[in-house]
Amino acid sequence: MKVILHDLGAEYTEMLQKKCDMVVYADGKYAPCQGCFGCWTKHPAECHMKDSLHQVCRVIGKADELIIISENCYGAYSPVIKNVLDRSIGSSTPLSTYRGKQMHHTLRYGKHDLFRVFTYGDITSEEKATFELVAARNALNDGYRESSVVVLKSLSELEGMLI
């Protein structure tokens, strides 16, 4: 399943739906993760907060290909994207295993293929390097085989790159 997580605005959702199986629009109309770990233990892969991200653990956890489109914020995801990723922690379990010779949480839904990040907005070379490191670490932690970061000069480039 190909999932696109974006912060572009509702007007982009229709165009993005044609390019994937599921679109998650990070509109900020949801609560941030409370760190209760209920999605790990009490009700696996389901957040106790009944808002638009209630099932996001399952959506992101089942994605073979996850595409994140985020504004650059000092070499990292925008706050609304970060909130969605925080709320998806239940896609793993509290148990640990080794991946890449490092300790990581066991994946609830198994390994995945591709973790791609498209970022837009002003970005320095240092911020790009930071973003690449963050994306690579997220990909390893979430069991993705490959990760990449693409810096968009303009959002018009995006449609051709999502094939």
N, C-alpha and C positions, 0 to 999 in steps of 0.2 A: 504494500500500500504506500502510495506517495502522499505525503502530508506537507502542506505549506503553512508556516506560521509567519504572520506579517503584521506590521504596524503602519502600513501605508495609508489606510483610510478605507471606509466602507465602499467607496467608489471603485476600488481595485479588486474587491472580492469576486465579482462576477467574472472578470477577465482571468483571475487566478484559478477559479473553479474549473475552467476548461483545460487546465494544465495538470490537474492532479485528482486524487480520489477524495481528499478532504482539505478544507481550508479552515484555519483557526485565525480569526481576526483578533489581534491584541488591542482591544479598544479601551482598556483600562476600567471597564465597568464591572469589576469583580474585586473581591477581597484578596489581599496578599496572603501568602502562605503563613499560617500561624505556628508552624513548627511542632504540631501536636503528634506527628508521625502516625496518625490514625490510618492514613492511606497505606502504611507499611504493615500495620498489625491488626487493628480492629476491623477494618473494612478494606481489604487489599485492593489497591489500584482505584480507589474511589474516595474522593474528598468529602468530608462531612459537611462542608459548606455548599449549600444548594444554590449555586449560581452558574454562570455560563461555563465555568471550568470544572464543574463537578466530575466530568468523565475524562478530563484531559490526560490523566495518567494512562488510560487505556488507548486513547487516540495516538499519543506520541509513542507509547510503548510498542504499539503494533506497526509503526511506520518502518518500512524497509528503507525508504528514502525520506529524510527530513530536510526540508528546505526552509531556512529562516531568512526573512527579509527584514532587516532592522536598520534604523538610523544609527550612525556611528555616535557613540557617546564616550569619548575619551578612550577609544580602543576596545569598546565592549558594547554589549547589546543595549538597546534603549530600555528604560525602566519598565515599560509595559511588557516587552518581550521577556525580560528577566523574571518578572512576576509569573508569567505563564510557565517558564522553565522551572522555577521554584515549585510551582504547584504540580509539576509532573514527576516529582521525586518518587511517587508510588509506582512508577514503571520498573523500579528495581525493588529488591527485598532488603531487609536489614542484615541478612547474612552476607558474608564476605567470601571472595575468591581472588585468585590472581589472574590479572589480564595485563599483558605487556610487562611482565615481571614486577608488577605493582599490585597492591591490595586495592580492590574495588568491590562495590556491592554486587551481589548476584543479580543477574537480569531476570526479571519476571517473564518477559516475552521472548527471550533468546537474542541472538546477534542480528545485526542489521547491516545494510550495504553502505549507504552514502549519506553523509552529513554535510550539507552545503549551506554556506552563509553568504548572502548578498548584502552588502552594506552600502549605504548612500550618505551623502553629506560630506562636509569637509573632513579630511583625514590626513594626518601626517604619516611619514614613513614609520615612525616609532609606534603610532597608534595602530597601523596596519600590522606590524610585527606582533603587537600585543593581542590584537584580534585573532591572528592566526594561531597564536599559542592557546588562547582561550578556547577557540573552536576545536583545536586538536585535542585538548584535555577533555572537553565535553564529549567529543566523539569517542574517545577511549573509554571514558567513564560509562557512557551509555551503550557501549558495545558496537560501535559503527566501524566498519572495515576501513573506510576512507573519509577524509574531511578536506574541505577547501573553503577559502574565503575569496570572494570576488568583490572588488571595489567598483561600484558603478559611478561613472562620471555623470550620468543622467538616468532617470528612471525609464526613459524611452528605450534604453538598452535591455531592460529586463525581459520583455516579452520574448525576444528571440533567444534568450539564454535559458529559458525554462523548459525547453523541449525535452 
